[in-house]
Amino acid sequence: MFALLVILIILGIILEVVSLKRDLTRVEIGCAVSATCTEPGATFGVQTIITNNSLLPVSYMEIRKVYPLVMEVPENLTLQRGYDGLHVKFVCRMGGRSRKNLVMETSIRKRGLHSFRGDSVGFGDFLGFREVSNRISIRSEIVVYPEKLENTDLTEVLGRFIGDITARRYLIRDPILTVGSREYTGREPMKEIHWLQSAHRGELMVREFDYNRHLCVCVLMSVEGIDPWKDDELDVCCSAARTICETLVMAGAVVNFFTNARLRMRAGRDIWKCEVSPGNTQCLLEGLGRVSAHMSDPLEKMLVQAIRESDLDAAFIVILPVGDKRGEKAEKLLRGDTGREVLIINKGVTA
């Protein structure tokens, strides 16, 4: 009996020494999110993947991670709130040459780019007297789209605006869509003369153009003047931009979106432009989710770029922060001498 006790003690000492000399690099920790982008409030999974590449089992492992403060917390999750996020701790055991997948279902309503990162992993010794910890650097991200803005005033104003530009498009002929020819009356410009038809008929003929078939609208959102610490105002602007663009697309418009906001975790400091069309709103929604209050260029530069890169008959919608008094100046610059339709959104838009 005494000999067996001595053997167990010796075996325990050996296992204790081995556990303290464990190669921490043999255990790999990974983090994955089931979606890269999501609607606000939609459920998604956060997966922690643990791989023990060593032959030795792990009797005690503690993984500490940091999740976004705005995350919906499952009832069975133990955590602490810190200034940098929710500190979550997972404890598990693992056999040699094994893998574990820890999956947590959650959701986030707050628009923006949110990260899930690893903080550290701790290993207990065989006897439970000591712990060896190691910092881990893993990170996964998810982009939450802005919510659709439910605002009666915006809906009414946007409806009237779409009606105006829809009626106006039938008054503007498209110089590319030629549907036939007719006799020259002397009032048409020389560039509209159809010389081939004129030679064939023996008299001057001019091209007959079709009317515009598409609504062309440029939507511009400025973040100039928004306090970086006041996310609510920025979120309202992004929600308004989403609602406006999606409404225009449903009305059959070709939409070009411009913003002078910098996008989080995206290279480049130029004005961001995105084309929006039916079935192609993913780029817009992800961009609005990444929008920050940091400005790349002033409003005036964005307006000039939009004029330069838009069609001659394009209409404009400008989204300005509440309190921005430059709406009249922006409208004058965009309208110019063409009489194009311009709508300024900077008041009466509340979440």
C-alpha positions as CSV (number, residue, x, y, z in Angstrom):
1,M,0.0,0.0,0.0
2,F,2.8,2.3,0.9
3,A,4.6,1.5,-2.3
4,L,1.5,2.3,-4.4
5,L,1.2,5.7,-2.6
6,V,4.8,6.4,-3.4
7,I,4.3,5.5,-7.0
8,L,1.2,7.8,-7.3
9,I,3.2,10.7,-5.7
10,I,6.0,10.2,-8.1
11,L,3.6,10.0,-11.0
12,G,1.9,13.2,-9.8
13,I,5.2,15.0,-9.6
14,I,6.2,13.9,-13.1
15,L,2.8,15.1,-14.5
16,E,3.1,18.3,-12.6
17,V,6.5,19.0,-14.0
18,V,5.4,18.1,-17.5
19,S,2.3,20.3,-17.3
20,L,4.4,23.3,-16.2
21,K,6.7,22.8,-19.2
22,R,3.9,22.6,-21.7
23,D,4.6,24.1,-25.1
24,L,1.9,26.8,-25.3
25,T,2.3,27.1,-29.1
26,R,0.9,23.6,-29.5
27,V,-2.6,24.8,-28.6
28,E,-4.2,27.0,-31.4
29,I,-7.1,29.3,-30.8
30,G,-9.3,30.7,-33.6
31,C,-12.3,32.9,-33.8
32,A,-14.9,33.1,-36.6
33,V,-18.2,34.9,-37.1
34,S,-20.9,33.2,-39.2
35,A,-21.5,36.3,-41.3
36,T,-19.4,39.3,-42.3
37,C,-22.4,41.6,-42.6
38,T,-25.8,41.5,-41.0
39,E,-29.1,43.4,-40.6
40,P,-29.5,45.1,-37.2
41,G,-30.9,42.7,-34.6
42,A,-30.4,39.6,-36.8
43,T,-29.0,36.5,-35.1
44,F,-25.5,35.3,-36.0
45,G,-23.0,32.9,-34.5
46,V,-19.6,33.5,-32.9
47,Q,-17.4,30.5,-33.0
48,T,-14.2,29.8,-30.9
49,I,-12.1,27.0,-32.4
50,I,-9.6,25.3,-30.0
51,T,-7.1,22.8,-31.4
52,N,-4.7,20.8,-29.2
53,N,-1.9,19.6,-31.4
54,S,0.0,18.0,-28.5
55,L,-0.3,14.4,-27.3
56,L,-0.7,15.6,-23.8
57,P,-4.2,16.4,-22.5
58,V,-5.2,19.7,-21.1
59,S,-6.9,19.4,-17.7
60,Y,-7.7,23.0,-17.3
61,M,-7.9,25.8,-20.0
62,E,-9.3,29.3,-19.6
63,I,-9.9,31.4,-22.7
64,R,-10.6,35.1,-22.2
65,K,-12.2,37.1,-25.1
66,V,-13.5,40.6,-25.6
67,Y,-16.8,41.2,-27.3
68,P,-18.6,44.4,-28.3
69,L,-20.4,46.3,-25.5
70,V,-23.5,46.6,-27.7
71,M,-23.8,42.8,-28.2
72,E,-26.9,41.0,-26.9
73,V,-25.7,38.9,-24.1
74,P,-27.0,35.3,-23.8
75,E,-28.4,34.4,-20.4
76,N,-25.9,31.7,-19.6
77,L,-22.8,33.8,-20.3
78,T,-20.6,35.1,-17.5
79,L,-18.9,38.3,-18.2
80,Q,-17.5,41.6,-16.9
81,R,-18.0,45.0,-18.6
82,G,-14.8,46.9,-19.3
83,Y,-14.1,50.2,-21.1
84,D,-13.0,48.2,-24.2
85,G,-15.9,45.7,-24.3
86,L,-17.5,42.7,-22.7
87,H,-14.8,40.4,-21.1
88,V,-16.0,36.8,-21.4
89,K,-14.3,33.7,-19.9
90,F,-14.6,30.1,-21.2
91,V,-13.3,27.2,-19.3
92,C,-12.8,23.7,-20.8
93,R,-10.8,20.5,-20.8
94,M,-9.2,18.8,-23.8
95,G,-7.7,15.5,-24.7
96,G,-4.6,15.1,-26.7
97,R,-4.8,15.7,-30.4
98,S,-8.3,17.0,-30.2
99,R,-10.5,20.0,-31.2
100,K,-13.4,21.9,-29.7
101,N,-15.9,24.3,-31.3
102,L,-17.6,26.7,-28.9
103,V,-20.5,28.4,-30.6
104,M,-22.5,31.3,-29.2
105,E,-25.6,32.8,-30.8
106,T,-26.0,36.6,-30.4
107,S,-27.1,39.7,-32.2
108,I,-26.3,43.4,-32.4
109,R,-28.7,46.3,-33.2
110,K,-26.1,49.1,-33.2
111,R,-24.9,50.2,-36.7
112,G,-21.2,50.0,-37.3
113,L,-18.1,47.8,-37.5
114,H,-17.8,45.5,-34.4
115,S,-14.9,43.2,-33.5
116,F,-14.6,40.0,-31.5
117,R,-11.1,39.5,-30.3
118,G,-9.1,37.1,-28.2
119,D,-7.4,38.4,-25.1
120,S,-5.5,35.5,-23.4
121,V,-5.5,31.8,-22.8
122,G,-4.5,30.3,-19.4
123,F,-3.4,26.7,-18.7
124,G,-3.6,25.2,-15.2
125,D,-0.9,22.8,-13.9
126,F,-1.8,19.2,-13.2
127,L,-2.3,19.7,-9.4
128,G,-4.2,23.0,-9.8
129,F,-1.7,25.1,-7.9
130,R,-0.4,27.3,-10.7
131,E,-1.5,28.8,-14.0
132,V,0.5,29.7,-17.0
133,S,-1.1,32.3,-19.3
134,N,-0.3,33.5,-22.8
135,R,-1.6,36.5,-24.8
136,I,-3.5,35.7,-28.0
137,S,-4.0,37.9,-31.0
138,I,-7.1,36.8,-32.9
139,R,-9.8,39.1,-34.3
140,S,-13.1,38.7,-36.2
141,E,-15.3,41.5,-37.4
142,I,-18.9,42.0,-38.5
143,V,-20.6,45.0,-40.1
144,V,-24.1,45.9,-39.0
145,Y,-26.2,47.8,-41.5
146,P,-28.1,50.9,-40.5
147,E,-31.7,50.5,-39.8
148,K,-34.3,51.7,-42.3
149,L,-35.6,55.1,-41.2
150,E,-39.3,55.3,-40.5
151,N,-40.1,59.0,-40.9
152,T,-43.4,60.3,-42.3
153,D,-41.9,63.7,-43.4
154,L,-39.1,62.1,-45.2
155,T,-41.4,59.7,-47.0
156,E,-43.7,62.5,-48.2
157,V,-40.8,64.7,-49.3
158,L,-39.1,61.9,-51.1
159,G,-42.4,60.8,-52.8
160,R,-43.0,64.3,-54.2
161,F,-39.4,64.5,-55.4
162,I,-39.6,61.2,-57.2
163,G,-42.8,62.3,-58.8
164,D,-41.3,65.5,-60.1
165,I,-38.2,63.9,-61.7
166,T,-40.3,61.0,-63.1
167,A,-42.5,63.6,-64.9
168,R,-39.5,65.6,-66.0
169,R,-37.7,62.6,-67.6
170,Y,-40.3,62.5,-70.4
171,L,-39.4,66.1,-71.4
172,I,-35.7,65.3,-72.0
173,R,-34.7,63.4,-75.0
174,D,-31.8,60.9,-74.9
175,P,-29.1,61.8,-77.5
176,I,-28.1,58.1,-77.8
177,L,-31.4,56.3,-78.1
178,T,-32.4,57.0,-81.8
179,V,-35.8,55.7,-82.7
180,G,-36.1,57.1,-86.3
181,S,-35.8,60.3,-88.4
182,R,-38.0,63.1,-89.6
183,E,-37.9,66.1,-91.9
184,Y,-35.6,69.0,-91.0
185,T,-37.6,72.1,-90.0
186,G,-34.8,74.6,-89.7
187,R,-35.0,74.8,-85.9
188,E,-32.9,71.7,-85.1
189,P,-29.2,72.0,-84.4
190,M,-26.9,70.8,-87.2
191,K,-25.5,68.0,-85.1
192,E,-28.9,66.3,-85.2
193,I,-29.0,66.0,-89.0
194,H,-29.0,62.4,-90.2
195,W,-26.7,62.7,-93.2
196,L,-27.1,59.1,-94.4
197,Q,-30.9,59.4,-94.4
198,S,-30.7,62.9,-96.0
199,A,-28.6,61.5,-98.9
200,H,-31.1,58.6,-99.3
201,R,-34.2,60.8,-99.3
202,G,-32.7,63.7,-101.2
203,E,-33.7,66.2,-98.4
204,L,-32.4,67.1,-95.0
205,M,-33.5,64.7,-92.3
206,V,-32.9,64.9,-88.5
207,R,-32.7,62.1,-85.9
208,E,-35.7,61.5,-83.8
209,F,-34.6,60.6,-80.2
210,D,-36.3,58.6,-77.6
211,Y,-37.0,60.0,-74.2
212,N,-35.0,59.1,-71.1
213,R,-35.9,55.7,-69.8
214,H,-34.1,55.8,-66.5
215,L,-34.2,58.1,-63.5
216,C,-30.7,59.2,-62.7
217,V,-30.2,60.4,-59.1
218,C,-27.0,61.2,-57.1
219,V,-27.4,60.9,-53.4
220,L,-24.7,62.7,-51.4
221,M,-24.2,62.4,-47.6
222,S,-21.9,64.8,-45.7
223,V,-20.5,64.1,-42.3
224,E,-18.8,67.4,-42.0
225,G,-19.6,69.0,-38.6
226,I,-20.8,65.8,-36.9
227,D,-19.3,65.2,-33.5
228,P,-17.3,61.9,-33.6
229,W,-18.5,61.2,-30.1
230,K,-22.2,61.5,-31.0
231,D,-23.0,58.3,-32.9
232,D,-26.7,58.8,-32.9
233,E,-26.6,61.7,-35.3
234,L,-24.4,59.8,-37.7
235,D,-26.6,56.7,-37.4
236,V,-29.7,58.8,-38.4
237,C,-27.9,60.2,-41.5
238,C,-26.9,56.6,-42.5
239,S,-30.4,55.3,-42.0
240,A,-31.8,58.2,-44.1
241,A,-29.2,57.4,-46.8
242,R,-30.3,53.8,-46.9
243,T,-34.0,54.6,-47.0
244,I,-33.6,57.2,-49.7
245,C,-31.4,55.0,-51.9
246,E,-33.6,51.9,-51.6
247,T,-36.7,53.9,-52.3
248,L,-35.2,55.4,-55.4
249,V,-34.1,51.9,-56.6
250,M,-37.6,50.6,-56.1
251,A,-38.9,53.5,-58.2
252,G,-36.6,52.4,-61.1
253,A,-33.8,54.9,-60.6
254,V,-30.1,54.5,-61.3
255,V,-28.5,55.8,-58.1
256,N,-24.9,56.9,-57.5
257,F,-24.1,57.4,-53.8
258,F,-21.3,59.8,-52.6
259,T,-20.0,60.4,-49.1
260,N,-17.1,62.4,-47.7
261,A,-16.9,60.1,-44.7
262,R,-14.0,57.8,-44.1
263,L,-14.9,54.1,-43.9
264,R,-13.6,52.1,-40.9
265,M,-10.9,49.5,-41.8
266,R,-10.9,50.6,-45.4
267,A,-7.9,52.0,-47.1
268,G,-8.1,55.3,-49.0
269,R,-9.1,58.8,-48.0
270,D,-10.9,59.9,-51.1
271,I,-14.6,60.5,-51.4
272,W,-16.3,57.2,-51.5
273,K,-18.7,56.5,-54.4
274,C,-21.0,53.5,-54.8
275,E,-23.4,52.6,-57.6
276,V,-26.8,51.2,-56.4
277,S,-29.2,49.2,-58.6
278,P,-31.9,46.5,-58.1
279,G,-30.3,43.5,-56.5
280,N,-27.0,45.3,-55.9
281,T,-27.3,47.1,-52.6
282,Q,-24.8,45.0,-50.7
283,C,-21.9,47.5,-51.4
284,L,-24.0,50.5,-50.2
285,L,-25.2,48.8,-47.0
286,E,-21.7,47.6,-46.0
287,G,-20.3,51.0,-46.7
288,L,-22.9,52.7,-44.6
289,G,-22.1,50.3,-41.8
290,R,-18.5,51.2,-42.0
291,V,-19.1,55.0,-42.2
292,S,-17.3,57.0,-39.5
293,A,-17.7,60.7,-38.5
294,H,-14.2,61.4,-39.8
295,M,-14.2,63.5,-43.0
296,S,-12.1,62.8,-46.0
297,D,-12.9,66.0,-48.0
298,P,-15.1,69.1,-47.5
299,L,-18.7,69.2,-48.7
300,E,-17.8,71.6,-51.6
301,K,-15.3,69.1,-53.1
302,M,-17.8,66.3,-53.0
303,L,-20.5,68.4,-54.7
304,V,-18.1,69.3,-57.5
305,Q,-17.1,65.7,-58.0
306,A,-20.7,64.6,-58.1
307,I,-21.4,67.2,-60.8
308,R,-18.4,66.1,-62.8
309,E,-19.3,62.4,-62.7
310,S,-23.0,62.6,-63.1
311,D,-25.3,62.7,-66.2
312,L,-26.4,66.1,-67.5
313,D,-30.0,65.4,-66.5
314,A,-29.2,63.7,-63.1
315,A,-31.1,64.9,-60.0
316,F,-29.4,65.4,-56.6
317,I,-30.4,64.6,-53.0
318,V,-28.0,66.0,-50.4
319,I,-28.1,64.7,-46.8
320,L,-26.6,67.2,-44.3
321,P,-26.2,66.9,-40.5
322,V,-29.0,68.7,-38.5
323,G,-28.0,72.3,-38.1
324,D,-25.8,72.5,-41.2
325,K,-26.8,75.9,-42.8
326,R,-25.1,75.3,-46.2
327,G,-28.1,73.7,-47.9
328,E,-29.0,76.7,-49.9
329,K,-25.4,77.1,-51.1
330,A,-25.2,73.5,-52.0
331,E,-28.5,73.6,-53.9
332,K,-27.3,76.7,-55.9
333,L,-24.1,75.0,-56.9
334,L,-25.8,71.7,-58.0
335,R,-28.6,73.3,-59.8
336,G,-26.4,75.7,-61.7
337,D,-27.8,76.8,-65.0
338,T,-29.3,73.5,-65.9
339,G,-32.4,73.6,-63.6
340,R,-31.8,70.1,-62.4
341,E,-33.8,68.9,-59.4
342,V,-32.1,69.2,-56.0
343,L,-33.5,68.1,-52.7
344,I,-31.7,69.0,-49.4
345,I,-32.3,66.8,-46.3
346,N,-31.0,68.3,-43.1
347,K,-34.0,68.9,-40.8
348,G,-37.1,67.1,-39.8
349,V,-35.3,63.8,-40.0
350,T,-35.4,62.1,-36.6
351,A,-34.9,58.5,-35.7
